[in-house]
Amino acid sequence: MARIFIVGSGVVGTATGKGFLHAGHEVTFIDIAHRRLEYLRSQGLDARDTLDLDNEPDSFVFLTLPTPNVGHRYDLSAFEDGTTTVGKALGTASGTHVVVVRSTVPPGTTEGLVQPLLEKHSGRTLGEDFHLASNPEFLRAASAVEDFKHPWMTVIASRSTRTVERLSELLAPFGGELRTFDDPAAAEMVKCAHNIFNATKISFWNEMWLVSQALGLDLDPIAQTVARSAEGSYNPSYGIRGGAPYGGVCLPKDTQGFLGLADSISLEMPLLRAVVRVNDVLADRAAGGRSERVAGEKAAVSPAA
């Protein structure tokens, strides 16, 4: 049985804590919202407004704090405040604790923000006095508790191999595919890319819906058919290598040609235009790389002046 603290007890924190409780672990919820604390206590849960690690055994401290956006940036103010609180608690801790970043944060946050804050406010050193890891959540708001209990994917990252092993031991019993990384930024990138990919797919089919509406077509059977016919839909490995443009005949022809169709019916397709633009950028970069390589090869065989 593990000792677990949940710092930030909103949807993600509550689902995470209840999932661990269901698995037999000892869980304490931490939050500053009194109404939320009262709600948790009314369910018989251990909920407190301060984190106190004095006389606590080695534990896992999960950061499940809000990280909303403000315009085109993440608002990490609440996340920073919560991390600072954990740092202060580590300063008087008797055990050696693992701080786990579970909130969705921009890549680089665990090592670039969390680690410095913890070390500053605790006066202690990562790797000697406490440990740090990233374990992004993949929970849907409507079924968060069940999603935690039955994950389809678990991602863990830490510079410490032993920390990865300990978190794996804690989370493996819940099932699901386990992926581990040695760079926390990689795990953070997984979560951001995960959400952005889902958003992009929704916007893609909404753009196709607009075209279908203009052409008098029913999109549903079309989309259901493409979901089975397009390799990018049924093959998880298709198109994910990165760093190279699409080529051949069909993809350039249809992306460019379909923009002409959209123009003919006076319909803007900003997502498709962005697809073509990104491909052009990669094609230019690839061409530039080839030019530099050829120039280097010529220089290597040219006689000295």
C-alpha positions as CSV (number, residue, x, y, z in Angstrom):
1,M,0.0,0.0,0.0
2,A,1.4,3.4,-1.0
3,R,0.9,6.8,0.7
4,I,-0.4,9.3,-1.8
5,F,-1.2,13.0,-1.7
6,I,-3.3,14.6,-4.3
7,V,-2.5,18.4,-4.6
8,G,-5.4,20.0,-6.5
9,S,-8.7,18.1,-6.1
10,G,-10.7,19.1,-9.1
11,V,-12.0,16.5,-11.7
12,V,-8.6,15.1,-12.4
13,G,-7.4,15.1,-8.8
14,T,-10.6,13.6,-7.5
15,A,-10.6,10.8,-10.1
16,T,-6.9,10.1,-9.5
17,G,-7.4,9.9,-5.7
18,K,-10.5,7.8,-5.8
19,G,-8.8,5.4,-8.2
20,F,-5.9,4.9,-5.9
21,L,-8.3,4.5,-2.9
22,H,-10.2,1.8,-4.8
23,A,-6.9,0.0,-5.3
24,G,-6.3,0.0,-1.5
25,H,-3.8,2.9,-1.2
26,E,-3.9,5.6,1.6
27,V,-4.9,8.9,0.0
28,T,-5.2,12.5,1.2
29,F,-6.7,15.2,-1.0
30,I,-5.3,18.7,-0.7
31,D,-7.1,21.8,-2.0
32,I,-7.7,25.5,-1.0
33,A,-11.4,25.6,-2.1
34,H,-13.4,25.1,1.1
35,R,-16.6,24.0,-0.7
36,R,-14.6,21.3,-2.6
37,L,-13.1,20.2,0.7
38,E,-16.5,20.0,2.3
39,Y,-17.8,17.9,-0.6
40,L,-14.9,15.5,-0.4
41,R,-15.3,15.2,3.4
42,S,-19.0,14.5,3.0
43,Q,-18.0,11.4,1.0
44,G,-15.8,10.2,3.9
45,L,-12.6,11.2,2.2
46,D,-9.5,12.6,3.9
47,A,-9.4,16.2,2.5
48,R,-7.2,19.0,3.9
49,D,-6.4,22.6,3.1
50,T,-2.6,22.2,3.7
51,L,0.0,19.7,2.8
52,D,2.0,18.5,5.8
53,L,4.7,15.9,5.2
54,D,6.1,15.9,8.7
55,N,6.4,12.3,10.0
56,E,4.9,11.0,6.8
57,P,6.5,7.9,5.2
58,D,7.9,8.0,1.7
59,S,5.0,9.0,-0.5
60,F,3.9,10.0,-4.0
61,V,2.7,13.7,-4.3
62,F,0.6,14.1,-7.4
63,L,0.2,17.7,-8.8
64,T,-3.2,17.8,-10.4
65,L,-3.6,21.5,-10.5
66,P,-5.5,23.6,-13.1
67,T,-3.5,24.9,-16.1
68,P,-6.1,26.8,-18.2
69,N,-5.2,28.9,-21.2
70,V,-5.4,32.7,-21.4
71,G,-5.4,33.5,-25.0
72,H,-2.5,31.7,-26.7
73,R,-0.6,30.8,-23.5
74,Y,-1.0,28.5,-20.5
75,D,-1.9,30.2,-17.2
76,L,0.4,28.4,-14.8
77,S,-0.2,30.7,-11.8
78,A,-2.3,28.2,-9.8
79,F,0.1,25.4,-10.8
80,E,3.0,27.5,-9.6
81,D,1.3,28.3,-6.3
82,G,0.6,24.6,-5.7
83,T,4.1,23.6,-6.6
84,T,5.5,26.2,-4.2
85,T,3.3,24.7,-1.4
86,V,4.7,21.3,-2.1
87,G,8.2,22.7,-2.0
88,K,7.7,24.2,1.4
89,A,6.2,20.9,2.7
90,L,9.3,19.1,1.4
91,G,11.5,21.4,3.4
92,T,10.3,19.8,6.7
93,A,9.6,16.3,5.3
94,S,11.2,13.3,7.0
95,G,10.6,10.9,4.2
96,T,11.9,10.9,0.6
97,H,8.9,11.8,-1.6
98,V,8.2,11.5,-5.3
99,V,6.5,14.6,-6.8
100,V,4.5,13.6,-9.9
101,V,3.4,16.2,-12.4
102,R,0.0,15.0,-13.7
103,S,-1.4,18.3,-14.9
104,T,-1.3,19.1,-18.6
105,V,1.6,21.5,-19.0
106,P,3.8,22.8,-21.8
107,P,6.8,20.6,-22.6
108,G,9.7,21.6,-20.3
109,T,7.6,22.5,-17.3
110,T,8.7,19.6,-15.0
111,E,12.4,20.4,-15.2
112,G,12.2,24.1,-16.1
113,L,9.6,25.2,-13.5
114,V,8.7,22.5,-11.1
115,Q,12.2,21.4,-10.2
116,P,13.5,24.9,-9.5
117,L,10.5,25.8,-7.4
118,L,10.7,22.7,-5.3
119,E,14.4,23.1,-4.7
120,K,14.1,26.8,-3.9
121,H,11.3,26.5,-1.4
122,S,12.4,23.2,0.2
123,G,16.1,24.0,0.3
124,R,16.7,20.4,-0.8
125,T,18.1,18.8,-3.9
126,L,16.5,16.7,-6.6
127,G,17.8,13.1,-6.6
128,E,19.1,13.3,-3.0
129,D,16.1,14.5,-1.0
130,F,13.2,14.1,-3.3
131,H,12.4,12.7,-6.8
132,L,10.4,14.1,-9.7
133,A,8.4,12.6,-12.6
134,S,5.9,13.3,-15.2
135,N,2.7,11.2,-15.5
136,P,0.2,13.0,-17.7
137,E,-3.5,12.1,-17.4
138,F,-5.7,10.9,-20.2
139,L,-9.1,11.3,-18.5
140,R,-12.4,12.3,-20.0
141,A,-14.5,14.6,-17.7
142,A,-17.6,12.6,-18.0
143,S,-16.0,9.3,-17.1
144,A,-12.8,10.4,-15.3
145,V,-12.9,7.9,-12.4
146,E,-13.6,4.9,-14.7
147,D,-10.9,6.1,-17.1
148,F,-8.4,6.2,-14.2
149,K,-9.3,2.7,-13.1
150,H,-9.1,1.3,-16.6
151,P,-6.6,3.3,-18.6
152,W,-5.9,2.6,-22.2
153,M,-2.4,4.3,-22.0
154,T,-0.1,5.2,-19.1
155,V,2.9,7.5,-19.7
156,I,5.7,7.9,-17.2
157,A,8.9,9.9,-17.5
158,S,11.8,10.7,-15.2
159,R,15.5,11.2,-15.3
160,S,15.7,8.6,-12.5
161,T,15.3,5.0,-13.6
162,R,14.3,3.9,-10.1
163,T,11.6,6.6,-10.1
164,V,10.2,5.3,-13.4
165,E,10.2,1.8,-11.9
166,R,8.4,2.8,-8.7
167,L,5.7,4.7,-10.6
168,S,5.3,1.8,-13.0
169,E,4.8,-0.6,-10.0
170,L,2.2,1.8,-8.6
171,L,0.3,2.2,-11.9
172,A,0.8,-1.1,-13.7
173,P,-2.0,-3.0,-11.8
174,F,-4.6,-0.7,-13.4
175,G,-3.7,-2.1,-16.8
176,G,-3.4,-0.5,-20.2
177,E,-0.3,0.1,-22.4
178,L,2.7,1.5,-20.5
179,R,5.1,3.9,-22.2
180,T,8.1,5.3,-20.4
181,F,10.6,8.0,-21.2
182,D,13.8,9.4,-19.6
183,D,12.9,13.0,-20.4
184,P,9.9,14.5,-18.7
185,A,9.4,16.9,-21.6
186,A,8.7,14.0,-23.9
187,A,5.8,12.9,-21.7
188,E,4.5,16.4,-21.5
189,M,4.7,16.6,-25.3
190,V,2.8,13.4,-25.6
191,K,-0.2,14.9,-23.7
192,C,-0.2,18.1,-25.6
193,A,0.1,16.4,-29.0
194,H,-2.6,13.9,-27.9
195,N,-5.1,16.7,-27.3
196,I,-4.1,18.8,-30.3
197,F,-4.4,15.7,-32.6
198,N,-7.9,15.1,-31.3
199,A,-8.8,18.7,-31.9
200,T,-7.3,18.7,-35.4
201,K,-9.3,15.6,-36.4
202,I,-12.5,17.1,-35.2
203,S,-11.8,20.3,-37.1
204,F,-10.8,18.3,-40.2
205,W,-14.2,16.6,-40.3
206,N,-16.0,19.8,-39.5
207,E,-14.3,21.4,-42.5
208,M,-15.4,18.4,-44.7
209,W,-18.9,18.7,-43.3
210,L,-19.0,22.3,-44.6
211,V,-18.0,21.1,-48.0
212,S,-20.5,18.3,-47.9
213,Q,-23.3,20.7,-46.9
214,A,-22.4,23.0,-49.8
215,L,-22.5,20.0,-52.2
216,G,-25.7,18.5,-50.8
217,L,-24.0,15.4,-49.4
218,D,-24.6,13.5,-46.2
219,L,-21.2,13.4,-44.4
220,D,-21.9,10.7,-41.9
221,P,-21.6,7.6,-44.2
222,I,-18.7,9.3,-46.1
223,A,-16.8,9.8,-42.9
224,Q,-17.5,6.3,-41.6
225,T,-16.2,4.9,-44.9
226,V,-13.0,7.1,-44.9
227,A,-12.3,6.0,-41.3
228,R,-12.0,2.5,-42.7
229,S,-10.4,3.3,-46.1
230,A,-7.7,5.9,-45.2
231,E,-4.5,4.4,-43.9
232,G,-3.9,7.5,-41.8
233,S,-7.0,6.5,-39.9
234,Y,-6.7,2.7,-39.4
235,N,-2.8,2.4,-39.3
236,P,-1.5,4.0,-36.1
237,S,2.0,4.2,-37.6
238,Y,1.1,6.0,-40.8
239,G,2.5,9.5,-41.2
240,I,3.9,9.8,-37.7
241,R,7.6,9.8,-38.5
242,G,7.9,13.6,-38.9
243,G,10.6,15.6,-40.7
244,A,9.6,14.8,-44.3
245,P,6.9,16.1,-46.6
246,Y,4.2,13.9,-48.2
247,G,4.9,13.3,-51.8
248,G,4.0,11.0,-54.7
249,V,1.1,11.9,-56.9
250,C,-2.2,11.5,-55.0
251,L,-1.6,13.6,-51.9
252,P,-0.2,16.7,-53.5
253,K,-2.8,16.5,-56.3
254,D,-5.8,16.2,-54.1
255,T,-4.8,18.6,-51.4
256,Q,-4.1,21.3,-54.1
257,G,-7.0,20.4,-56.3
258,F,-9.6,20.3,-53.5
259,L,-8.7,23.9,-52.6
260,G,-9.7,24.8,-56.1
261,L,-13.0,23.0,-55.6
262,A,-13.6,24.9,-52.4
263,D,-12.8,28.2,-54.2
264,S,-15.4,27.3,-56.9
265,I,-18.1,27.0,-54.3
266,S,-16.9,30.1,-52.3
267,L,-15.9,28.1,-49.3
268,E,-12.8,28.8,-47.2
269,M,-10.8,25.7,-46.0
270,P,-8.2,27.1,-43.6
271,L,-7.2,23.7,-42.2
272,L,-6.5,22.3,-45.6
273,R,-4.6,25.4,-46.6
274,A,-2.5,25.0,-43.5
275,V,-1.8,21.3,-44.4
276,V,-0.5,22.4,-47.8
277,R,1.5,25.3,-46.2
278,V,3.2,23.0,-43.7
279,N,4.1,20.5,-46.4
280,D,5.6,23.3,-48.5
281,V,7.8,24.3,-45.5
282,L,9.0,20.8,-45.0
283,A,9.6,20.3,-48.8
284,D,11.7,23.6,-48.8
285,R,13.7,22.4,-45.8
286,A,14.3,19.0,-47.4
287,A,15.4,20.7,-50.6
288,G,17.7,23.0,-48.7
289,G,19.3,20.1,-46.8
290,R,19.9,18.3,-50.1
291,S,21.5,21.4,-51.5
292,E,23.8,21.8,-48.5
293,R,24.8,18.1,-48.7
294,V,25.6,18.3,-52.4
295,A,27.6,21.5,-51.9
296,G,29.5,19.8,-49.1
297,E,30.2,16.8,-51.3
298,K,31.5,19.0,-54.1
299,A,33.7,20.9,-51.7
300,A,35.1,17.7,-50.4
301,V,36.3,16.6,-53.8
302,S,37.5,20.0,-55.1
303,P,41.2,20.5,-55.4
304,A,42.8,22.9,-52.9
305,A,43.5,26.4,-54.2
